[in-house]
């Protein structure tokens, strides 16, 4: 399996587990019955829905911002590379290739 696919699955599982734990702690108040009550089920539905909507919004913003960050990082890398090459040329003026 591709490393990116494995990483995505791990990230998804981590996010799902965190959401499940948060919603469980928030919504389940008693263990007197094996079944969840109507209130608990509604709470879990609302809680998970909010987590999913928040995650979608975060990903939407990330998809907008990520190309800008990548471009800035590339420009910074190119400036650093140019500065390094200029320093090397100054130190070795006879070697102009």
Chimera marker file (.cmm) of the C-alpha trace (Angstrom):
<marker_set name="trace">
<marker id="1" x="0.000" y="0.000" z="0.000" r="1" g="1" b="0" radius="0.5"/>
<marker id="2" x="1.160" y="3.534" z="-0.718" r="1" g="1" b="0" radius="0.5"/>
<marker id="3" x="2.600" y="5.420" z="2.268" r="1" g="1" b="0" radius="0.5"/>
<marker id="4" x="0.246" y="8.373" z="1.665" r="1" g="1" b="0" radius="0.5"/>
<marker id="5" x="-2.788" y="6.063" z="1.740" r="1" g="1" b="0" radius="0.5"/>
<marker id="6" x="-1.614" y="4.508" z="5.000" r="1" g="1" b="0" radius="0.5"/>
<marker id="7" x="-0.987" y="7.949" z="6.495" r="1" g="1" b="0" radius="0.5"/>
<marker id="8" x="-4.474" y="9.123" z="5.435" r="1" g="1" b="0" radius="0.5"/>
<marker id="9" x="-6.071" y="6.049" z="7.011" r="1" g="1" b="0" radius="0.5"/>
<marker id="10" x="-4.162" y="6.593" z="10.262" r="1" g="1" b="0" radius="0.5"/>
<marker id="11" x="-5.198" y="10.256" z="10.308" r="1" g="1" b="0" radius="0.5"/>
<marker id="12" x="-8.828" y="9.312" z="9.666" r="1" g="1" b="0" radius="0.5"/>
<marker id="13" x="-8.799" y="6.673" z="12.406" r="1" g="1" b="0" radius="0.5"/>
<marker id="14" x="-7.233" y="9.103" z="14.875" r="1" g="1" b="0" radius="0.5"/>
<marker id="15" x="-9.819" y="11.761" z="14.069" r="1" g="1" b="0" radius="0.5"/>
<marker id="16" x="-12.672" y="9.239" z="14.297" r="1" g="1" b="0" radius="0.5"/>
<marker id="17" x="-11.426" y="7.887" z="17.636" r="1" g="1" b="0" radius="0.5"/>
<marker id="18" x="-11.050" y="11.380" z="19.097" r="1" g="1" b="0" radius="0.5"/>
<marker id="19" x="-14.542" y="12.330" z="17.941" r="1" g="1" b="0" radius="0.5"/>
<marker id="20" x="-16.005" y="9.103" z="19.314" r="1" g="1" b="0" radius="0.5"/>
<marker id="21" x="-14.341" y="9.563" z="22.682" r="1" g="1" b="0" radius="0.5"/>
<marker id="22" x="-15.402" y="13.202" z="22.980" r="1" g="1" b="0" radius="0.5"/>
<marker id="23" x="-19.004" y="12.493" z="22.017" r="1" g="1" b="0" radius="0.5"/>
<marker id="24" x="-19.184" y="9.424" z="24.263" r="1" g="1" b="0" radius="0.5"/>
<marker id="25" x="-17.885" y="11.333" z="27.284" r="1" g="1" b="0" radius="0.5"/>
<marker id="26" x="-20.258" y="14.205" z="26.565" r="1" g="1" b="0" radius="0.5"/>
<marker id="27" x="-23.402" y="12.246" z="25.756" r="1" g="1" b="0" radius="0.5"/>
<marker id="28" x="-23.429" y="8.966" z="27.670" r="1" g="1" b="0" radius="0.5"/>
<marker id="29" x="-24.301" y="9.612" z="31.270" r="1" g="1" b="0" radius="0.5"/>
<marker id="30" x="-25.412" y="6.243" z="32.613" r="1" g="1" b="0" radius="0.5"/>
<marker id="31" x="-24.815" y="2.562" z="32.061" r="1" g="1" b="0" radius="0.5"/>
<marker id="32" x="-28.110" y="1.378" z="33.558" r="1" g="1" b="0" radius="0.5"/>
<marker id="33" x="-29.267" y="0.062" z="30.166" r="1" g="1" b="0" radius="0.5"/>
<marker id="34" x="-27.541" y="-1.638" z="27.252" r="1" g="1" b="0" radius="0.5"/>
<marker id="35" x="-29.389" y="0.580" z="24.810" r="1" g="1" b="0" radius="0.5"/>
<marker id="36" x="-28.756" y="4.247" z="24.351" r="1" g="1" b="0" radius="0.5"/>
<marker id="37" x="-31.572" y="6.528" z="25.341" r="1" g="1" b="0" radius="0.5"/>
<marker id="38" x="-33.245" y="8.836" z="22.848" r="1" g="1" b="0" radius="0.5"/>
<marker id="39" x="-31.498" y="11.807" z="24.451" r="1" g="1" b="0" radius="0.5"/>
<marker id="40" x="-28.105" y="10.085" z="24.264" r="1" g="1" b="0" radius="0.5"/>
<marker id="41" x="-28.638" y="9.110" z="20.633" r="1" g="1" b="0" radius="0.5"/>
<marker id="42" x="-29.653" y="12.658" z="19.719" r="1" g="1" b="0" radius="0.5"/>
<marker id="43" x="-26.674" y="14.061" z="21.621" r="1" g="1" b="0" radius="0.5"/>
<marker id="44" x="-24.252" y="11.711" z="19.825" r="1" g="1" b="0" radius="0.5"/>
<marker id="45" x="-25.796" y="12.614" z="16.465" r="1" g="1" b="0" radius="0.5"/>
<marker id="46" x="-25.461" y="16.348" z="17.165" r="1" g="1" b="0" radius="0.5"/>
<marker id="47" x="-21.963" y="15.998" z="18.598" r="1" g="1" b="0" radius="0.5"/>
<marker id="48" x="-20.639" y="13.928" z="15.703" r="1" g="1" b="0" radius="0.5"/>
<marker id="49" x="-22.349" y="16.223" z="13.208" r="1" g="1" b="0" radius="0.5"/>
<marker id="50" x="-20.619" y="19.240" z="14.714" r="1" g="1" b="0" radius="0.5"/>
<marker id="51" x="-17.253" y="17.480" z="14.616" r="1" g="1" b="0" radius="0.5"/>
<marker id="52" x="-17.761" y="16.488" z="10.989" r="1" g="1" b="0" radius="0.5"/>
<marker id="53" x="-18.876" y="19.986" z="9.979" r="1" g="1" b="0" radius="0.5"/>
<marker id="54" x="-15.923" y="21.542" z="11.804" r="1" g="1" b="0" radius="0.5"/>
<marker id="55" x="-13.533" y="19.122" z="10.117" r="1" g="1" b="0" radius="0.5"/>
<marker id="56" x="-15.003" y="19.944" z="6.693" r="1" g="1" b="0" radius="0.5"/>
<marker id="57" x="-14.586" y="23.669" z="7.356" r="1" g="1" b="0" radius="0.5"/>
<marker id="58" x="-11.000" y="23.211" z="8.519" r="1" g="1" b="0" radius="0.5"/>
<marker id="59" x="-10.192" y="21.160" z="5.410" r="1" g="1" b="0" radius="0.5"/>
<marker id="60" x="-11.861" y="23.763" z="3.189" r="1" g="1" b="0" radius="0.5"/>
<marker id="61" x="-9.712" y="26.518" z="4.683" r="1" g="1" b="0" radius="0.5"/>
<marker id="62" x="-6.610" y="24.317" z="4.532" r="1" g="1" b="0" radius="0.5"/>
<marker id="63" x="-7.190" y="23.679" z="0.829" r="1" g="1" b="0" radius="0.5"/>
<marker id="64" x="-7.341" y="27.443" z="0.253" r="1" g="1" b="0" radius="0.5"/>
<marker id="65" x="-4.293" y="28.281" z="2.359" r="1" g="1" b="0" radius="0.5"/>
<marker id="66" x="-2.032" y="25.314" z="1.580" r="1" g="1" b="0" radius="0.5"/>
<marker id="67" x="-1.047" y="26.394" z="-1.972" r="1" g="1" b="0" radius="0.5"/>
<marker id="68" x="-0.098" y="29.851" z="-0.668" r="1" g="1" b="0" radius="0.5"/>
<marker id="69" x="2.033" y="28.326" z="2.084" r="1" g="1" b="0" radius="0.5"/>
<marker id="70" x="3.670" y="25.924" z="-0.378" r="1" g="1" b="0" radius="0.5"/>
<marker id="71" x="4.460" y="28.811" z="-2.761" r="1" g="1" b="0" radius="0.5"/>
<marker id="72" x="5.982" y="30.885" z="0.063" r="1" g="1" b="0" radius="0.5"/>
<marker id="73" x="8.072" y="27.913" z="1.212" r="1" g="1" b="0" radius="0.5"/>
<marker id="74" x="9.309" y="27.357" z="-2.331" r="1" g="1" b="0" radius="0.5"/>
<marker id="75" x="10.224" y="31.038" z="-2.712" r="1" g="1" b="0" radius="0.5"/>
<marker id="76" x="12.061" y="30.957" z="0.614" r="1" g="1" b="0" radius="0.5"/>
<marker id="77" x="13.928" y="27.822" z="-0.438" r="1" g="1" b="0" radius="0.5"/>
<marker id="78" x="14.894" y="29.424" z="-3.761" r="1" g="1" b="0" radius="0.5"/>
<marker id="79" x="16.147" y="32.577" z="-1.998" r="1" g="1" b="0" radius="0.5"/>
<marker id="80" x="18.198" y="30.480" z="0.408" r="1" g="1" b="0" radius="0.5"/>
<marker id="81" x="19.609" y="28.448" z="-2.466" r="1" g="1" b="0" radius="0.5"/>
<marker id="82" x="20.524" y="31.628" z="-4.385" r="1" g="1" b="0" radius="0.5"/>
<marker id="83" x="22.192" y="33.098" z="-1.291" r="1" g="1" b="0" radius="0.5"/>
<marker id="84" x="24.168" y="29.886" z="-0.774" r="1" g="1" b="0" radius="0.5"/>
<marker id="85" x="25.300" y="29.862" z="-4.411" r="1" g="1" b="0" radius="0.5"/>
<marker id="86" x="26.306" y="33.538" z="-4.173" r="1" g="1" b="0" radius="0.5"/>
<marker id="87" x="28.312" y="32.818" z="-1.021" r="1" g="1" b="0" radius="0.5"/>
<marker id="88" x="30.046" y="29.904" z="-2.697" r="1" g="1" b="0" radius="0.5"/>
<marker id="89" x="30.925" y="32.044" z="-5.737" r="1" g="1" b="0" radius="0.5"/>
<marker id="90" x="32.376" y="34.737" z="-3.465" r="1" g="1" b="0" radius="0.5"/>
<marker id="91" x="34.509" y="32.160" z="-1.660" r="1" g="1" b="0" radius="0.5"/>
<marker id="92" x="35.696" y="30.511" z="-4.880" r="1" g="1" b="0" radius="0.5"/>
<marker id="93" x="35.907" y="33.240" z="-7.562" r="1" g="1" b="0" radius="0.5"/>
<marker id="94" x="38.197" y="31.149" z="-9.838" r="1" g="1" b="0" radius="0.5"/>
<marker id="95" x="35.582" y="28.362" z="-10.120" r="1" g="1" b="0" radius="0.5"/>
<marker id="96" x="32.821" y="30.006" z="-12.220" r="1" g="1" b="0" radius="0.5"/>
<marker id="97" x="30.728" y="27.271" z="-13.744" r="1" g="1" b="0" radius="0.5"/>
<link id1="1" id2="2" r="1" g="1" b="0" radius="0.2"/>
<link id1="2" id2="3" r="1" g="1" b="0" radius="0.2"/>
<link id1="3" id2="4" r="1" g="1" b="0" radius="0.2"/>
<link id1="4" id2="5" r="1" g="1" b="0" radius="0.2"/>
<link id1="5" id2="6" r="1" g="1" b="0" radius="0.2"/>
<link id1="6" id2="7" r="1" g="1" b="0" radius="0.2"/>
<link id1="7" id2="8" r="1" g="1" b="0" radius="0.2"/>
<link id1="8" id2="9" r="1" g="1" b="0" radius="0.2"/>
<link id1="9" id2="10" r="1" g="1" b="0" radius="0.2"/>
<link id1="10" id2="11" r="1" g="1" b="0" radius="0.2"/>
<link id1="11" id2="12" r="1" g="1" b="0" radius="0.2"/>
<link id1="12" id2="13" r="1" g="1" b="0" radius="0.2"/>
<link id1="13" id2="14" r="1" g="1" b="0" radius="0.2"/>
<link id1="14" id2="15" r="1" g="1" b="0" radius="0.2"/>
<link id1="15" id2="16" r="1" g="1" b="0" radius="0.2"/>
<link id1="16" id2="17" r="1" g="1" b="0" radius="0.2"/>
<link id1="17" id2="18" r="1" g="1" b="0" radius="0.2"/>
<link id1="18" id2="19" r="1" g="1" b="0" radius="0.2"/>
<link id1="19" id2="20" r="1" g="1" b="0" radius="0.2"/>
<link id1="20" id2="21" r="1" g="1" b="0" radius="0.2"/>
<link id1="21" id2="22" r="1" g="1" b="0" radius="0.2"/>
<link id1="22" id2="23" r="1" g="1" b="0" radius="0.2"/>
<link id1="23" id2="24" r="1" g="1" b="0" radius="0.2"/>
<link id1="24" id2="25" r="1" g="1" b="0" radius="0.2"/>
<link id1="25" id2="26" r="1" g="1" b="0" radius="0.2"/>
<link id1="26" id2="27" r="1" g="1" b="0" radius="0.2"/>
<link id1="27" id2="28" r="1" g="1" b="0" radius="0.2"/>
<link id1="28" id2="29" r="1" g="1" b="0" radius="0.2"/>
<link id1="29" id2="30" r="1" g="1" b="0" radius="0.2"/>
<link id1="30" id2="31" r="1" g="1" b="0" radius="0.2"/>
<link id1="31" id2="32" r="1" g="1" b="0" radius="0.2"/>
<link id1="32" id2="33" r="1" g="1" b="0" radius="0.2"/>
<link id1="33" id2="34" r="1" g="1" b="0" radius="0.2"/>
<link id1="34" id2="35" r="1" g="1" b="0" radius="0.2"/>
<link id1="35" id2="36" r="1" g="1" b="0" radius="0.2"/>
<link id1="36" id2="37" r="1" g="1" b="0" radius="0.2"/>
<link id1="37" id2="38" r="1" g="1" b="0" radius="0.2"/>
<link id1="38" id2="39" r="1" g="1" b="0" radius="0.2"/>
<link id1="39" id2="40" r="1" g="1" b="0" radius="0.2"/>
<link id1="40" id2="41" r="1" g="1" b="0" radius="0.2"/>
<link id1="41" id2="42" r="1" g="1" b="0" radius="0.2"/>
<link id1="42" id2="43" r="1" g="1" b="0" radius="0.2"/>
<link id1="43" id2="44" r="1" g="1" b="0" radius="0.2"/>
<link id1="44" id2="45" r="1" g="1" b="0" radius="0.2"/>
<link id1="45" id2="46" r="1" g="1" b="0" radius="0.2"/>
<link id1="46" id2="47" r="1" g="1" b="0" radius="0.2"/>
<link id1="47" id2="48" r="1" g="1" b="0" radius="0.2"/>
<link id1="48" id2="49" r="1" g="1" b="0" radius="0.2"/>
<link id1="49" id2="50" r="1" g="1" b="0" radius="0.2"/>
<link id1="50" id2="51" r="1" g="1" b="0" radius="0.2"/>
<link id1="51" id2="52" r="1" g="1" b="0" radius="0.2"/>
<link id1="52" id2="53" r="1" g="1" b="0" radius="0.2"/>
<link id1="53" id2="54" r="1" g="1" b="0" radius="0.2"/>
<link id1="54" id2="55" r="1" g="1" b="0" radius="0.2"/>
<link id1="55" id2="56" r="1" g="1" b="0" radius="0.2"/>
<link id1="56" id2="57" r="1" g="1" b="0" radius="0.2"/>
<link id1="57" id2="58" r="1" g="1" b="0" radius="0.2"/>
<link id1="58" id2="59" r="1" g="1" b="0" radius="0.2"/>
<link id1="59" id2="60" r="1" g="1" b="0" radius="0.2"/>
<link id1="60" id2="61" r="1" g="1" b="0" radius="0.2"/>
<link id1="61" id2="62" r="1" g="1" b="0" radius="0.2"/>
<link id1="62" id2="63" r="1" g="1" b="0" radius="0.2"/>
<link id1="63" id2="64" r="1" g="1" b="0" radius="0.2"/>
<link id1="64" id2="65" r="1" g="1" b="0" radius="0.2"/>
<link id1="65" id2="66" r="1" g="1" b="0" radius="0.2"/>
<link id1="66" id2="67" r="1" g="1" b="0" radius="0.2"/>
<link id1="67" id2="68" r="1" g="1" b="0" radius="0.2"/>
<link id1="68" id2="69" r="1" g="1" b="0" radius="0.2"/>
<link id1="69" id2="70" r="1" g="1" b="0" radius="0.2"/>
<link id1="70" id2="71" r="1" g="1" b="0" radius="0.2"/>
<link id1="71" id2="72" r="1" g="1" b="0" radius="0.2"/>
<link id1="72" id2="73" r="1" g="1" b="0" radius="0.2"/>
<link id1="73" id2="74" r="1" g="1" b="0" radius="0.2"/>
<link id1="74" id2="75" r="1" g="1" b="0" radius="0.2"/>
<link id1="75" id2="76" r="1" g="1" b="0" radius="0.2"/>
<link id1="76" id2="77" r="1" g="1" b="0" radius="0.2"/>
<link id1="77" id2="78" r="1" g="1" b="0" radius="0.2"/>
<link id1="78" id2="79" r="1" g="1" b="0" radius="0.2"/>
<link id1="79" id2="80" r="1" g="1" b="0" radius="0.2"/>
<link id1="80" id2="81" r="1" g="1" b="0" radius="0.2"/>
<link id1="81" id2="82" r="1" g="1" b="0" radius="0.2"/>
<link id1="82" id2="83" r="1" g="1" b="0" radius="0.2"/>
<link id1="83" id2="84" r="1" g="1" b="0" radius="0.2"/>
<link id1="84" id2="85" r="1" g="1" b="0" radius="0.2"/>
<link id1="85" id2="86" r="1" g="1" b="0" radius="0.2"/>
<link id1="86" id2="87" r="1" g="1" b="0" radius="0.2"/>
<link id1="87" id2="88" r="1" g="1" b="0" radius="0.2"/>
<link id1="88" id2="89" r="1" g="1" b="0" radius="0.2"/>
<link id1="89" id2="90" r="1" g="1" b="0" radius="0.2"/>
<link id1="90" id2="91" r="1" g="1" b="0" radius="0.2"/>
<link id1="91" id2="92" r="1" g="1" b="0" radius="0.2"/>
<link id1="92" id2="93" r="1" g="1" b="0" radius="0.2"/>
<link id1="93" id2="94" r="1" g="1" b="0" radius="0.2"/>
<link id1="94" id2="95" r="1" g="1" b="0" radius="0.2"/>
<link id1="95" id2="96" r="1" g="1" b="0" radius="0.2"/>
<link id1="96" id2="97" r="1" g="1" b="0" radius="0.2"/>
</marker_set>
